[in-house]
């Protein structure tokens, strides 16, 4: 079964600091930050790697193998210190850290799990990890973790690494690690020229702002991609508008009045020429290009992208500010989660779990959040992180500090909007393809909904 996944896996979107399509030319650290927010992993070449379970140490020490995604060399010092501290507190254990290129992680972990050579602890994200969780590739954590430990983490963030069990409960397959919550970066000059006094905070306000901006400036309010293999932002917008994507049995649940309203919203914006035509053919990278060129007023991205704007488009950076995510009547906001999972095949489950909980405890999460400019996933970590923002680093602009504050403040309402699904990439594809057909007038909204519903329910 896992071998079939290796042969047939596509590039599902996966949470990270920013989409790969967000990556303009920039310094290495900025490149890392851009890679982390992607909502997609690209399948790389296959490899196999021996795990501690297949190696025999000549000493009495046990070795844990720990895989991360493209965190070297930017954070080598952090992880070396982290591992040294853990080993000093656990003298019988050593940790071998393997950093895997971002675009190769999917294929490498699939190969390792299939071959029985998986590491002991792996840095993934809930969307991809859930595909293997449904095949029982990861250790079930609920019997092993006391509720008092689990309650240290943001509840909605913990839920992101769970699957519904046969009895209707939730089965935990991962421990939350670091987070990112995008904000709306906006061009103050364009909004002022259009007579828009405040950046839109809801989709209803966005539609009105799009009309005003187009009428008074000839430019577009924003760009959002409908390319099936790119950003999941449109899929997330349906949830924010009150759409349930799938029911408890995994069947399509979006062909409803709420689903029709959401589909109609995007169809109307496109047909009223309030979205660039290339939203059907180009990915999120195009949004970045247009914002930096001053051709759109709003950009959904990570706070750290303000640094890239300052490098690539200084004039635009000077008039940029940040506001909260645009959302629907639900008030829900999206968050991207990175987690740690433990392969079922590990022969050291307790040691592996101890290490995963050590990496993700409040102290270590807070240090990493401040080092990497991401967000922690423990309740106390968030409180301490928000307090730390009051002390600005000399190189941090007021706009960047504001964006970080907005991003952190959203965590109370933030969650992974698209549920962990085995075929989540298929769901995005069938919805986007049928939305495109409706936008082009090839189908009615009702027909697009029906066809998307049938395609999802009839998938092999």
C-alpha positions as CSV (number, residue, x, y, z in Angstrom):
1,X,0.0,0.0,0.0
2,X,2.8,2.4,0.9
3,X,4.7,1.5,-2.2
4,X,1.6,2.5,-4.3
5,X,1.7,5.9,-2.5
6,X,5.4,6.3,-3.5
7,X,4.5,5.6,-7.1
8,X,1.4,7.7,-7.3
9,X,1.8,10.6,-4.8
10,X,1.3,14.0,-6.1
11,X,2.3,17.3,-4.6
12,X,-0.3,18.0,-1.9
13,X,-0.2,21.4,-0.3
14,X,1.4,21.4,3.0
15,X,1.8,24.0,5.7
16,X,5.0,25.9,6.2
17,X,6.1,29.4,6.7
18,X,5.3,30.4,3.1
19,X,4.6,28.9,-0.2
20,X,7.5,27.8,-2.4
21,X,5.8,29.9,-5.0
22,X,6.5,32.9,-2.7
23,X,10.2,32.6,-3.3
24,X,11.8,35.4,-5.2
25,X,15.5,35.8,-5.3
26,X,16.7,36.7,-1.8
27,X,19.4,35.9,0.8
28,X,19.7,32.4,2.1
29,X,17.8,33.0,5.3
30,X,15.0,34.7,3.5
31,X,14.9,31.7,1.1
32,X,14.5,29.4,4.1
33,X,11.6,31.4,5.5
34,X,9.9,31.4,2.1
35,X,10.3,27.7,1.7
36,X,8.8,27.0,5.1
37,X,5.2,28.4,4.5
38,X,4.4,26.3,1.4
39,X,1.3,24.8,1.3
40,X,3.0,22.0,-1.2
41,X,5.8,19.5,-1.1
42,X,7.5,18.5,-4.3
43,X,8.4,14.9,-4.7
44,X,12.1,14.4,-5.0
45,X,14.3,11.4,-5.8
46,X,14.0,8.3,-3.7
47,X,16.5,7.1,-1.2
48,X,16.7,4.8,1.7
49,X,18.3,5.5,5.0
50,X,19.2,3.1,7.8
51,X,17.4,3.7,11.1
52,X,18.6,3.1,14.6
53,X,16.4,0.0,14.7
54,X,18.7,-1.6,12.0
55,X,22.0,-0.5,13.5
56,X,23.8,-2.1,16.4
57,X,25.8,0.2,18.6
58,X,29.0,-1.2,20.1
59,X,28.3,0.8,23.3
60,X,25.5,0.6,25.8
61,X,24.0,3.8,24.4
62,X,20.9,3.9,22.3
63,X,20.8,6.1,19.2
64,X,17.8,8.1,18.1
65,X,17.6,9.2,14.5
66,X,15.9,12.6,14.1
67,X,14.9,14.0,10.6
68,X,14.1,17.7,10.0
69,X,13.2,19.5,6.8
70,X,15.8,22.0,5.5
71,X,16.8,23.6,8.7
72,X,20.6,23.5,8.0
73,X,22.7,25.6,8.0
74,X,20.5,28.4,9.3
75,X,19.7,26.7,12.6
76,X,22.6,24.2,13.0
77,X,23.8,25.9,16.2
78,X,20.3,25.8,17.7
79,X,19.9,22.1,17.1
80,X,23.4,21.2,18.1
81,X,22.8,22.9,21.4
82,X,19.3,21.4,21.8
83,X,20.7,17.9,21.2
84,X,23.6,18.4,23.5
85,X,21.3,19.4,26.3
86,X,19.0,16.4,25.7
87,X,21.9,14.0,25.7
88,X,23.3,15.5,28.9
89,X,19.9,14.9,30.6
90,X,19.7,11.4,29.1
91,X,23.2,9.9,29.3
92,X,22.1,6.6,27.8
93,X,20.8,8.2,24.6
94,X,22.5,9.9,21.6
95,X,20.7,11.7,18.8
96,X,21.7,11.6,15.2
97,X,20.3,14.5,13.4
98,X,19.6,14.2,9.6
99,X,18.4,17.3,7.8
100,X,16.5,16.4,4.6
101,X,16.0,18.8,1.6
102,X,12.5,20.2,1.7
103,X,11.5,18.9,-1.8
104,X,12.8,15.4,-1.0
105,X,11.1,14.7,2.3
106,X,7.9,13.1,1.0
107,X,9.7,10.6,-1.1
108,X,12.4,9.8,1.4
109,X,10.0,9.2,4.3
110,X,7.7,7.1,2.2
111,X,10.6,5.0,1.1
112,X,12.0,4.6,4.6
113,X,8.6,3.7,6.1
114,X,7.9,1.2,3.3
115,X,11.4,-0.4,3.7
116,X,11.2,-0.5,7.5
117,X,14.1,1.8,7.9
118,X,12.4,5.0,9.2
119,X,14.0,7.2,11.7
120,X,12.7,7.5,15.3
121,X,11.4,11.1,15.1
122,X,10.4,12.9,11.9
123,X,9.5,16.6,11.3
124,X,6.5,16.7,8.9
125,X,3.2,18.5,8.8
126,X,-0.3,17.2,9.6
127,X,-1.6,17.3,6.0
128,X,1.1,14.9,4.6
129,X,1.6,13.0,7.9
130,X,-2.2,12.1,8.0
131,X,-1.8,10.2,4.7
132,X,0.5,7.7,6.4
133,X,-1.4,7.9,9.7
134,X,-4.4,6.3,8.1
135,X,-2.1,3.4,7.1
136,X,-0.9,3.1,10.7
137,X,2.6,4.3,9.9
138,X,2.9,6.4,13.1
139,X,2.8,5.6,16.7
140,X,-0.6,6.3,18.4
141,X,0.3,8.8,21.1
142,X,-2.9,8.9,23.2
143,X,-2.1,5.9,25.5
144,X,1.4,7.3,26.0
145,X,0.9,11.0,26.8
146,X,-0.8,12.2,30.0
147,X,-3.6,14.7,29.5
148,X,-1.7,17.3,31.5
149,X,1.1,17.2,29.0
150,X,-1.3,17.5,26.0
151,X,-3.1,20.4,27.6
152,X,0.1,22.5,27.4
153,X,-0.5,22.8,23.7
154,X,-3.0,25.0,21.9
155,X,-6.1,22.7,21.7
156,X,-7.0,23.4,18.1
157,X,-3.4,23.0,17.1
158,X,-3.2,19.6,18.8
159,X,-6.3,18.5,16.9
160,X,-4.5,19.2,13.6
161,X,-2.4,16.0,14.2
162,X,-5.4,13.7,14.9
163,X,-7.6,11.4,12.9
164,X,-11.1,10.3,13.7
165,X,-11.2,6.8,15.0
166,X,-13.8,4.2,14.3
167,X,-15.7,5.1,17.6
168,X,-15.9,8.7,16.6
169,X,-13.1,9.9,18.9
170,X,-9.8,11.4,17.9
171,X,-6.5,9.5,17.6
172,X,-3.3,11.5,18.0
173,X,-0.5,10.8,15.6
174,X,1.8,13.8,16.1
175,X,3.0,16.4,18.6
176,X,2.7,20.1,17.5
177,X,5.9,22.0,16.9
178,X,6.1,25.4,15.3
179,X,3.4,27.5,13.6
180,X,2.9,30.3,11.1
181,X,-0.3,32.3,10.7
182,X,-0.4,34.5,7.7
183,X,-1.5,38.1,7.7
184,X,-2.8,40.6,5.1
185,X,-0.1,42.9,3.9
186,X,-1.6,45.9,2.2
187,X,-0.5,49.0,0.2
188,X,-1.7,52.0,2.1
189,X,-1.2,54.3,-0.8
190,X,-3.4,52.2,-3.1
191,X,-6.2,51.9,-0.5
192,X,-6.1,55.7,0.1
193,X,-6.3,56.4,-3.6
194,X,-9.3,54.1,-3.9
195,X,-11.0,55.7,-0.9
196,X,-10.8,52.5,1.1
197,X,-10.3,53.7,4.7
198,X,-9.5,50.4,6.3
199,X,-8.1,47.1,4.9
200,X,-10.9,44.5,4.5
201,X,-11.2,41.9,7.2
202,X,-14.0,39.8,5.7
203,X,-14.8,38.4,2.2
204,X,-17.8,40.7,2.0
205,X,-15.6,43.7,2.6
206,X,-13.0,42.4,0.2
207,X,-15.6,42.2,-2.6
208,X,-16.5,45.9,-2.1
209,X,-12.9,47.0,-1.8
210,X,-12.1,45.1,-5.1
211,X,-14.8,47.2,-6.8
212,X,-13.6,50.5,-5.4
213,X,-9.9,49.8,-6.2
214,X,-10.6,48.7,-9.7
215,X,-12.9,51.7,-10.4
216,X,-10.7,54.4,-9.0
217,X,-7.2,53.0,-9.7
218,X,-7.6,50.5,-12.6
219,X,-5.7,48.0,-10.5
220,X,-6.8,44.8,-8.7
221,X,-7.4,44.4,-5.0
222,X,-5.7,41.0,-4.8
223,X,-4.6,37.8,-6.5
224,X,-5.6,34.3,-5.4
225,X,-4.7,31.3,-7.4
226,X,-7.1,28.6,-8.6
227,X,-4.3,26.3,-9.9
228,X,-5.2,22.9,-8.4
229,X,-1.6,22.0,-7.4
230,X,-0.8,25.4,-5.8
231,X,-2.0,27.3,-2.7
232,X,-5.0,25.9,-0.7
233,X,-6.1,29.5,0.1
234,X,-9.4,29.2,-1.9
235,X,-10.2,25.9,-0.4
236,X,-9.6,27.4,3.1
237,X,-11.8,30.3,2.2
238,X,-14.7,27.9,1.7
239,X,-14.3,26.7,5.2
240,X,-14.1,30.3,6.5
241,X,-17.4,31.0,4.7
242,X,-19.1,28.2,6.6
243,X,-18.7,25.3,4.2
244,X,-18.1,21.8,5.5
245,X,-15.8,20.0,3.0
246,X,-16.4,16.4,4.0
247,X,-18.6,14.6,6.5
248,X,-17.6,12.1,9.2
249,X,-17.7,9.3,6.6
250,X,-15.3,11.2,4.3
251,X,-18.1,11.9,1.7
252,X,-18.4,15.3,0.1
253,X,-20.4,17.8,2.2
254,X,-19.8,21.0,0.3
255,X,-22.8,20.7,-2.1
256,X,-25.0,22.8,0.2
257,X,-26.5,26.4,0.2
258,X,-23.3,27.5,1.9
259,X,-21.2,25.8,-0.7
260,X,-23.2,27.4,-3.5
261,X,-22.8,30.9,-1.9
262,X,-19.0,30.4,-1.7
263,X,-18.7,29.1,-5.2
264,X,-20.8,32.0,-6.5
265,X,-18.6,34.5,-4.6
266,X,-15.5,33.5,-6.6
267,X,-17.4,33.1,-9.9
268,X,-18.8,36.6,-9.5
269,X,-15.5,38.2,-8.7
270,X,-13.9,36.6,-11.8
271,X,-16.7,37.3,-14.2
272,X,-16.9,41.0,-13.0
273,X,-13.2,41.3,-13.9
274,X,-12.3,42.0,-10.3
275,X,-9.6,39.2,-10.4
276,X,-6.7,39.0,-12.8
277,X,-7.4,36.5,-15.6
278,X,-4.2,34.6,-14.8
279,X,-5.6,33.4,-11.4
280,X,-6.6,30.3,-13.4
281,X,-3.1,29.6,-14.7
282,X,-0.5,31.0,-12.4
283,X,0.3,30.3,-8.8
284,X,0.9,32.3,-5.7
285,X,4.2,33.6,-7.0
286,X,2.2,35.8,-9.3
287,X,0.6,37.5,-6.3
288,X,4.0,38.4,-5.0
289,X,5.2,39.8,-8.3
290,X,2.0,41.9,-8.6
291,X,2.2,43.2,-5.1
292,X,5.9,44.2,-5.3
293,X,5.1,45.9,-8.6
294,X,2.3,48.0,-7.0
295,X,-0.3,46.3,-9.2
296,X,-2.4,44.8,-6.4
297,X,-3.3,46.3,-3.0
298,X,-3.4,43.2,-0.8
299,X,-1.2,40.2,-0.3
300,X,-1.8,37.2,2.0
301,X,1.5,36.0,3.4
302,X,3.8,35.6,6.4
303,X,4.9,38.6,8.4
304,X,8.5,37.8,7.5
305,X,7.8,38.4,3.8
306,X,7.9,42.2,4.6
307,X,11.7,41.7,4.7
308,X,11.7,40.4,1.2
309,X,9.5,43.3,0.0
310,X,12.0,45.7,1.6
311,X,14.8,44.1,-0.4
312,X,13.0,43.7,-3.7
313,X,10.7,46.7,-3.7
314,X,11.7,49.4,-1.2
315,X,9.1,51.9,-2.3
316,X,6.3,49.4,-1.8
317,X,7.8,48.4,1.5
318,X,7.6,52.0,2.8
319,X,3.8,52.1,2.2
320,X,3.1,48.5,3.4
321,X,1.4,47.6,6.7
322,X,-0.3,44.5,8.0
323,X,-3.8,43.5,9.0
324,X,-5.5,40.3,10.1
325,X,-6.4,37.5,7.8
326,X,-9.4,38.0,5.7
327,X,-12.1,35.6,6.8
328,X,-15.8,34.8,6.5
329,X,-18.8,34.9,8.9
330,X,-17.2,32.1,10.9
331,X,-14.3,34.3,12.0
332,X,-11.9,31.3,11.5
333,X,-8.3,32.0,10.6
334,X,-5.8,29.6,9.1
335,X,-2.6,28.4,10.7
336,X,0.1,26.3,9.2
337,X,1.5,23.6,11.5
338,X,4.7,21.7,11.6
339,X,4.7,18.6,13.9
340,X,6.8,15.7,15.0
341,X,5.7,12.1,14.4
342,X,7.2,8.8,15.6
343,X,7.2,5.9,13.2
344,X,5.4,2.8,14.5
345,X,8.5,0.8,13.6
346,X,10.7,2.4,16.1
347,X,12.2,0.1,18.7
348,X,12.6,3.0,21.2
349,X,9.1,4.5,21.5
350,X,9.6,5.9,25.0
351,X,12.9,7.5,24.2
352,X,11.5,8.9,20.9
353,X,8.5,10.4,22.6
354,X,10.7,11.9,25.3
355,X,12.8,13.6,22.7
356,X,9.7,14.8,20.7
357,X,8.3,16.3,23.9
358,X,11.6,17.8,24.8
359,X,12.0,19.5,21.3
360,X,8.4,20.9,21.6
361,X,8.4,22.0,25.3
362,X,7.7,25.7,25.9
363,X,11.3,26.6,26.6
364,X,12.7,25.1,23.5
365,X,9.8,26.1,21.3
366,X,10.1,29.7,22.4
367,X,13.9,29.8,21.6
368,X,13.2,28.3,18.2
369,X,10.3,30.7,17.5
370,X,12.5,33.7,18.4
371,X,15.4,32.3,16.3
372,X,13.4,31.4,13.2
373,X,10.6,34.0,13.5
374,X,7.9,31.5,13.7
375,X,5.2,30.9,16.4
376,X,5.2,28.4,19.3
377,X,2.4,25.9,19.8
378,X,2.2,25.8,23.6
379,X,-0.1,28.1,25.5
380,X,2.6,29.4,27.7
381,X,4.9,29.8,24.7
382,X,2.5,32.0,22.9
383,X,2.1,34.2,26.0
384,X,5.8,34.6,26.4
385,X,6.3,35.2,22.7
386,X,3.8,38.0,22.6
387,X,5.5,39.6,25.6
388,X,8.9,39.4,23.9
389,X,7.6,41.4,20.9
390,X,7.5,44.5,23.0
391,X,11.3,44.5,22.8
392,X,12.2,45.3,19.2
393,X,15.4,44.3,17.5
394,X,17.2,47.2,15.9
395,X,16.8,45.7,12.4
396,X,13.1,45.1,12.7
397,X,10.8,47.7,11.0
398,X,7.6,49.0,12.7
399,X,5.6,47.3,10.0
400,X,7.3,43.9,10.6
401,X,6.7,44.2,14.4
402,X,3.1,45.0,13.8
403,X,2.7,42.1,11.4
404,X,4.2,39.7,14.0
405,X,1.9,41.0,16.7
406,X,-1.1,40.5,14.4
407,X,0.0,37.0,13.5
408,X,0.4,35.9,17.1
409,X,-2.8,37.5,18.2
410,X,-4.7,35.4,15.6
411,X,-3.8,32.1,17.3
412,X,-6.8,32.1,19.6
413,X,-9.1,31.7,16.5
414,X,-6.6,29.8,14.3
415,X,-6.8,26.2,13.2
416,X,-5.9,24.1,10.3
417,X,-8.9,24.7,8.1
418,X,-8.6,21.9,5.7
419,X,-9.1,18.6,7.6
420,X,-6.4,15.9,7.5
421,X,-7.5,13.7,4.6
422,X,-5.8,10.8,2.9
423,X,-6.6,12.3,-0.5
424,X,-6.6,16.0,0.4
425,X,-4.8,16.9,-2.8
426,X,-7.6,15.2,-4.8
427,X,-10.3,17.2,-2.9
428,X,-8.5,20.5,-3.8
429,X,-8.1,19.4,-7.5
430,X,-11.8,18.5,-8.0
431,X,-13.1,21.7,-6.4
432,X,-10.6,24.0,-8.2
433,X,-11.2,22.4,-11.6
434,X,-15.0,22.7,-11.2
435,X,-14.7,26.2,-9.9
436,X,-12.6,27.2,-12.9
437,X,-15.2,25.7,-15.2
438,X,-17.9,27.8,-13.5
439,X,-15.7,31.0,-13.6
440,X,-15.3,30.5,-17.4
441,X,-19.0,30.0,-17.9
442,X,-18.6,26.3,-19.0
443,X,-20.8,25.1,-16.1
444,X,-23.4,26.7,-13.9
445,X,-22.5,26.9,-10.2
446,X,-25.0,24.2,-9.4
447,X,-23.4,21.9,-12.0
448,X,-19.9,22.6,-10.8
449,X,-20.9,21.7,-7.3
450,X,-22.6,18.5,-8.4
451,X,-19.6,17.4,-10.6
452,X,-17.1,18.2,-7.8
453,X,-19.2,16.2,-5.3
454,X,-19.5,13.2,-7.6
455,X,-15.8,13.3,-8.6
456,X,-14.8,13.2,-4.9
457,X,-17.2,10.5,-3.9
458,X,-16.4,8.4,-6.9
459,X,-12.6,8.6,-6.5
460,X,-10.7,5.3,-6.6
